[in-house]
Amino acid sequence: MNRTVLISGASIAGPSTAFWLNRLGYATTVVERAPALREGGQAVDFRGEQVSVLRRMGLLEEIRAHQTSMGEQHILDASGKRVASLPASMISGEVEIQRGDLSRVLYEATKDRTEYVFGDWITSLTETASGVEVTFAHGAPRTVDLVIGADGLHSGVRALAFGPESRFRTEMGYACAGFSAPNHLRLDHTGLIYNVLGRGVTYAAQDPDGPANIGFVFAADGLTFDRKDEDQVKRLIAEVYDGVGWEVPRLLEGLRDAADLYFDELAHVYLPRYTSGRVALVGDAGWGVGPGGGGTGLAMMAAYVLAGELAAAGGDHAVAFERYESEVRPAAEAGAKQAKGTGPFLAPRTAHGLWLRNQSHRMLTTRVFSGVFDKMTLKAANTLKLKDYGI
């Protein structure tokens, strides 16, 4: 029976997988390239069946204690005038929490039974008849029973076990950046969405005396950049938003000093399989859909399904992985379909597209159409119905 599991990635999917495998008695190790848990990050939300996995983990109340409790999000025109307001449920779901806070909750829930190795990463995987021989950039080699790639959109495990990222990645024509900056507008549990053509800004804050979470999303066809070169990325963003009005110049000042910058292109990862031999992918490593696709909730649900199917199969990974794939794929594809509209929603490229976006959201907040958006997002969130695996 498989008893030792190496998990790559200590953000959300990795610790979630460790959490459930620990309950089954597996010895789990999480290896993370970053030197420590990553703080900050944008908020993530949960809806419908996604909330049930938090309840099954016994972490729902703790997560609610850290939730953002955000109110309305206001859409502004180019002059900064409010043109539409979106209710909290439309943006924040049933439960919303900062990604860094969620990562910390999951780490605290697993650290006593999981070995965490920070500042290292997997460099090779060699599958044998009885396990997987693993080498690392710094640590000594190990042999484990199973390897789980939960290391995000640019997964190193996926590259080693399935092939180069370019084989599975499709660009959506947009780039996004997120960082913390001083809340000079003193927003309190609310957010703003500002646009000029092809460029969008989100500004949200929970506390008038705390930091604001800033997001930039912009049209970026054929963009060339090194995402690991932070100075280059900051210059690129400043050039894209040069000359944009409203509060953008001041936000760019905050960008220069930001220590928690995240930047990437919006992309979709599609693999014909999420498993190969003794290796399985969970979360963005297997089906990265980008913002707006419910990826965090699905990653945590998939971790539960993976462990549950291993339990149901008596530890037989070949049987369990096959069932895991069939359970998770419909939900991953639903999330990808939903996420396709994120770029055009946050940064419409044309005047007509911007007008249409604003009009549609005015309509969705009327009495006649209230609840339509919630039903759409709930449908995607509820595509995967969680079984009771008895764990």
Rosetta blueprint (number, residue, H / E / L):
1 M L
2 N L
3 R L
4 T E
5 V E
6 L E
7 I E
8 S E
9 G L
10 A L
11 S L
12 I L
13 A H
14 G H
15 P H
16 S H
17 T H
18 A H
19 F H
20 W H
21 L H
22 N H
23 R H
24 L L
25 G L
26 Y L
27 A E
28 T E
29 T E
30 V E
31 V E
32 E E
33 R L
34 A L
35 P L
36 A L
37 L L
38 R L
39 E L
40 G L
41 G L
42 Q L
43 A E
44 V E
45 D E
46 F E
47 R L
48 G L
49 E H
50 Q H
51 V H
52 S H
53 V H
54 L H
55 R H
56 R H
57 M H
58 G L
59 L L
60 L H
61 E H
62 E H
63 I H
64 R H
65 A H
66 H L
67 Q L
68 T L
69 S L
70 M L
71 G L
72 E L
73 Q E
74 H E
75 I E
76 L E
77 D L
78 A L
79 S L
80 G L
81 K L
82 R E
83 V E
84 A E
85 S E
86 L E
87 P L
88 A H
89 S H
90 M H
91 I H
92 S H
93 G L
94 E L
95 V E
96 E E
97 I E
98 Q E
99 R H
100 G H
101 D H
102 L H
103 S H
104 R H
105 V H
106 L H
107 Y H
108 E H
109 A H
110 T H
111 K L
112 D L
113 R L
114 T E
115 E E
116 Y E
117 V E
118 F E
119 G L
120 D L
121 W L
122 I E
123 T E
124 S E
125 L E
126 T E
127 E E
128 T L
129 A L
130 S L
131 G L
132 V E
133 E E
134 V E
135 T E
136 F E
137 A L
138 H L
139 G L
140 A L
141 P L
142 R E
143 T E
144 V E
145 D L
146 L E
147 V E
148 I E
149 G E
150 A L
151 D L
152 G L
153 L L
154 H L
155 S L
156 G H
157 V H
158 R H
159 A H
160 L H
161 A H
162 F L
163 G L
164 P L
165 E H
166 S H
167 R H
168 F L
169 R E
170 T E
171 E E
172 M E
173 G E
174 Y E
175 A E
176 C E
177 A E
178 G E
179 F E
180 S E
181 A E
182 P E
183 N L
184 H L
185 L L
186 R L
187 L L
188 D L
189 H L
190 T E
191 G E
192 L E
193 I E
194 Y E
195 N E
196 V E
197 L L
198 G L
199 R E
200 G E
201 V E
202 T E
203 Y E
204 A E
205 A E
206 Q L
207 D L
208 P L
209 D L
210 G L
211 P E
212 A E
213 N E
214 I E
215 G E
216 F E
217 V E
218 F E
219 A E
220 A L
221 D L
222 G L
223 L L
224 T L
225 F L
226 D L
227 R L
228 K L
229 D L
230 E H
231 D H
232 Q H
233 V H
234 K H
235 R H
236 L H
237 I H
238 A H
239 E H
240 V H
241 Y L
242 D L
243 G L
244 V L
245 G L
246 W L
247 E L
248 V H
249 P H
250 R H
251 L H
252 L H
253 E H
254 G H
255 L H
256 R H
257 D H
258 A L
259 A L
260 D L
261 L L
262 Y E
263 F E
264 D E
265 E E
266 L E
267 A E
268 H E
269 V E
270 Y L
271 L L
272 P L
273 R L
274 Y L
275 T E
276 S E
277 G L
278 R L
279 V E
280 A E
281 L E
282 V L
283 G L
284 D H
285 A H
286 G H
287 W H
288 G L
289 V L
290 G L
291 P L
292 G L
293 G L
294 G L
295 G H
296 T H
297 G H
298 L H
299 A H
300 M H
301 M H
302 A H
303 A H
304 Y H
305 V H
306 L H
307 A H
308 G H
309 E H
310 L H
311 A H
312 A H
313 A L
314 G L
315 G L
316 D L
317 H H
318 A H
319 V H
320 A H
321 F H
322 E H
323 R H
324 Y H
325 E H
326 S H
327 E H
328 V H
329 R H
330 P H
331 A H
332 A H
333 E H
334 A H
335 G H
336 A H
337 K H
338 Q H
339 A H
340 K L
341 G L
342 T H
343 G H
344 P H
345 F H
346 L H
347 A L
348 P L
349 R L
350 T L
351 A H
352 H H
353 G H
354 L H
355 W H
356 L H
357 R H
358 N H
359 Q H
360 S H
361 H H
362 R H
363 M H
364 L H
365 T L
366 T L
367 R L
368 V L
369 F L
370 S L
371 G L
372 V H
373 F H
374 D H
375 K H
376 M H
377 T H
378 L H
379 K H
380 A H
381 A H
382 N L
383 T L
384 L L
385 K L
386 L L
387 K L
388 D L
389 Y L
390 G L
391 I L
